[in-house]
Structure formats: structure tokens, C-alpha cells
Amino acid sequence: MAIEAPRVNTPAVAYADILEAAKRLDGHLERTPTHHSRPLSRETGLDLWVKYENQHETGAFKERGALNRLLQLNADEKARGVITASAGNHAQALAHHARALGVPATIVMPKATPNVKVEQTRARGAEIVLEGDTFDDAFAHAMKLRAERNLVFVPPFNDAAVIAGQGTAAIEMLEDAPDLDTLVIPIGGGGLMAGMAIAAKAIKPSIRIIGVEAAMYPSFTAFGRGEKVTTGGQTIAEGIAVKQIGDLTYALSEPLVDEVILIDEPTFERAIALYISAEKTVAEGAGAAGLAAVLAHPEKFANRKVGLVLSGGNIDTRLLASVLERSMVREGRIVILRFVADDRPGILATVTRIIGDKGGNILQVAHHRMRLDAPAKGVEFDIEIETRGGTHGKEIITALQSAGYDARSV
């Protein structure tokens, strides 16, 4: 049975609401820059501009919506305090601005939330409650605490004030780069997309709005096709890994979105690495979604002035290190060479000399004497080397083969 598009009884968000949000936020948030990226434009052959939402104090666009909602609390609501369920950027944004405004904040997180995120949010003054194995469990507990403590719930995306706050990013982009004719916006719960699409289309009706979803979490796409939503899996773009798009956000953005592109995991990784190498800036998986869409389908953006929203830069440092190393493997700058040789003194010295003479840098060496595909008097070597690129790696392999070693890349 086909899934019907969500129905909404909540008042719509209009451009006037976003303009009011912009006035409300003025002086409370640092305006993030929008710059033409010559390095990314050269790399892709396109005309790319970037909105650096990773430069907010908590590292992501979520501050806009959270603060806009907090600034509309009345005196009684401020005294009672706010609550939300989040394991990501919304948690930190709400905690940060609630403390600045003197509003008590409670954040419910799943028990499996990485400790670094828990501590970063706690350090911003919020009370942290760890409950449940999933976000849905945490959300249910937040609703329970809301009722018990008479708190004000601030949703991460499905809220008119939050949506209006997120939409202020589009106003800034088009003020700084009025010639943009395409915006590429990540879609998770849909708050950023709804707010920015409303503002952008009001300012420039001809502008093209492109959404980006993780292929593992195609919530918006599935609703648009009337299909059952199937989501799940470990994605590097966890910031947009939302199982169910908001009913309000979907209803507001669906008429305004021209196309949605689904992105696979390797392309997210490529985009993160390219932001580092070309722009010298850090993007989390969701933050790199716009650039990932451009890398996956450059033909869709040819001859257009394209604005990318770098929506956040909160990526775990170990994960970032892994992404960068994997990028070097894809580029052929890190190669694992495997070959079988006689198990006798001096073999390793000979092999390393050949690699060194060719300019390769040895990172790791492993001997495998128990591999049954090697002879009893032989040993299988795995040697990880750093090269100048794919051609250089092939030169090293050729030199080893010329010396009698059947080396290959694995």
C-alpha cells in the first residue's frame, strides 16, 4: 500500500517569519561567510560557492533554529526550562544558547552516544539524560520528562520557529552572492531545507533547489514517490541519517524542491577529503553532502552558479583520520604491495632498497609465514608504502617485478 505524504495541521512558515528570525538573531550569532571557491571550482570544472556554516561556535547551522526558538520563549517558559532529544548538533546548539540566555536545558541522548558528544554538550551547561538504545527511545523519554517536569520541548527540525531560524542562512547566501542560481542543501529531518527553500524562492523565484540525502536514509525521496520508507545502516553522514522526515518540513519544502540526489558512502568520503585538501576546512559527512552531490553528478551543475551549504564540521577526529587515509588509498598515494619471496636473510633489505631507490616511503611491513599459498621455505610480504600517486606506485611495482618479485597491489 502506498504511503501518503504527511498531512500537517500546523501553521505554515512564510518568508516574513524568516525575515523576523533574521532580525531576532542579529547580534546573537556571528554571520558565517559565503565565498567563491576557486580551488573547488578548479577541481570540479564548475562555478562553486560555499556557505561556511561550520564556523558557528558549536560548529553547525543548528544554532540558527535553536536560538530563534529560545528567543521566543515567554518569562514563564524560560523559568520552566527546555528539553530536547538529540545526539548531535542540535543538542550542543540548544545547550549553548540556553545557557547564554539563562534557560535551564535538559538533553536526552541514547545510551550509545559517543562520550565526546555527551561531554561537549554537558560542558555547555545542559543536564544530560542517557536513556534508551535508539533515538526513538530517547525521544519517548524526553516526552515523558517534558510532561513530568512541565518543560518546553524544542524539536531539532519539525517546528515553525526552528525552520524559520534555519532559513536565515539562505538570506545571507543570496545577499553575499546574489548571482547564485542553484542551492544544494542537505536533507535530514528537513528543517534546513524547508527554511532555506522558502527564503530562497521568495528572494529569487527562478533559483533551483537541489536536496541531498544519504542513500541509506532516503526519507524525503521515499515520501515523494509514495513508497514505504526503508532506512538503516551506518552512514558517515549521521547528521542527515533521519528515519522519518518531519511532517511540517516535508509539506513546506516538497513544492519548492526541484530535485533530490542520493549519495553513497564513498562519495561522502571524497567530499570530506576534498574540503580538507582544497578548502583547508573541516566538514562532517552531512556538511559535505552538497559537494558530494556535485562530485556524483557534475553534469547537473554545468554552466550554473552553485551555492553549497557546508552545514557542519563536527566530525570525530579518528573518523576524519580514517577518511583522509582512505582517500590516499583511492588516489594511489598509499599502496599495499604483496608478494612471496624466499625466507632467508637479506631479502627484506633488498626489497626495501628497491622501494627506497624509487622514492617510495615504507609505512608498515608484515611477514606472513603461515600462509598456505606461500611455499614452506617462503614468506608472504605485505608492505604498505606512500607514493606520489598512482603512476609512481606502478613504477615501484615494475621495479620489484624486474628484480624477480611478483609484486602486486592489494
Residue, then its C-alpha position, 0 to 999 in steps of 0.5 A: m500500500a502506498i504511503e501518503a505524504p504527511r498531512v500537517n495541521t500546523p501553521a505554515v512558515a512564510y518568508a516574513d517569519i524568516l525575515e523576523a528570525a533574521k532580525r531576532l538573531d542579529g547580534h546573537l550569532e556571528r554571520t558565517p561567510t559565503h565565498h567563491s571557491r576557486p580551488l573547488s571550482r578548479e577541481t570540479g570544472l564548475d562555478l562553486w560557492v560555499k556557505y561556511e556554516n561550520q564556523h558557528e561556535t558549536g560548529a553547525f547551522k543548528e544554532r540558527g533554529a535553536l536560538n530563534r526558538l529560545l528567543q521566543l520563549n515567554a518569562d514563564e517558559k524560560a523559568r520552566g526550562v527546555i528539553t530536547a532529544s538529540a545526539g548531535n548538533h542540535a543538542q550542543a546548539l540548544a545547550h549553548h544558547a540556553r545557557a547564554l540566555g539563562v534557560p535551564a536545558t535538559i538533553v536526552m541522548p541514547k545510551a550509545t552516544p559517543n562520550v565526546k558528544v555527551e561531554q561537549t554538550r554537558a560542558r555547555g551547561a545542559e543536564i544530560v539524560l542517557e536513556g534508551d538504545t535508539f533515538d526513538d527511545a530517547f525521544a519517548h523519554a524526553m516526552k515523558l520528562r517534558a510532561e513530568r517536569n512541565l518543560v518546553f520541548v524544542p524539536p531539532f527540525n519539525d517546528a515553525a520557529v526552528i525552520a524559520g531560524q534555519g532559513t536565515a542562512a539562505i538570506e545571507m547566501l543570496e545577499d553575499a552572492p546574489d548571482l547564485d542560481t542553484l542551492v544544494i542543501p542537505i536533507g535530514g529531518g528537513g528543517l534546513m531545507a524547508g527554511m532555506a527553500i522558502a527564503a530562497k524562492a521568495i528572494k529569487p523565484s527562478i533559483r533551483i533547489i537541489g536536496v541531498e540525502a544519504a542513500m541509506y536514509p532516503s526519507f524525503t525521496a521515499f515520501g515523494r514517490g509514495e513508497k514505504v520508507t526503508t532506512g538503516g545502516q551506518t552512514i558517515a553522514e549521521g547528521i542527515a541519517v533521519k528515519q522519518i522526515g518531519d511532517l511540517t518540513y516535508a509539506l513546506s519544502e516538497p513544492l519548492v524542491d526541484e530535485v533530490i540526489l542520493i549519495d553513497e558512502p564513498t562519495f561522502e568520503r571524497a567530499i570530506a577529503l576534498y574540503i580538507s585538501a582544497e578548502k583547508t576546512v573541516a566538514e562532517g559527512a552531512g556538511a559535505a553532502g552538497l559537494a558530494a552531490v556535485l562530485a556524483h553528478p557534475e553534469k547537473f551543475a554545468n554552466r550554473k552558479v552553485g551555492l553549497v551549504l557546508s552545514g557542519g564540521n563536527i566530525d570525530t577526529r579518528l573518523l576524519a583520520s580514517v577518511l583522509e587515509r582512505s582517500m590516499v588509498r583511492e588516489g594511489r598515494i598509499v599502496i599495499l604491495r604483496f608478494v612471496a619471496d624466499d625466507r632467508p636473510g637479506i631479502l627484506a633489505t633488498v626489497t626495501r632498497i628497491i622501494g627506497d631507490k624509487g622514492g617510495n616511503i615504507l609505512q608498515v611491513a608484515h611477514h606472513r609465514m603461515r600462509l598456505d599459498a606461500p611455499a614452506k621455505g617462503v614468506e608472504f610480504d605485505i608492505e604498505i608504502e606512500t607514493r606520489g600517486g598512482t603512476h609512481g606506485k606502478e613504477i615501484i611495482t615494475a621495479l620489484q617485478s624486474a628484480g624477480y618479485d611478483a609484486r602486486s597491489v592489494 
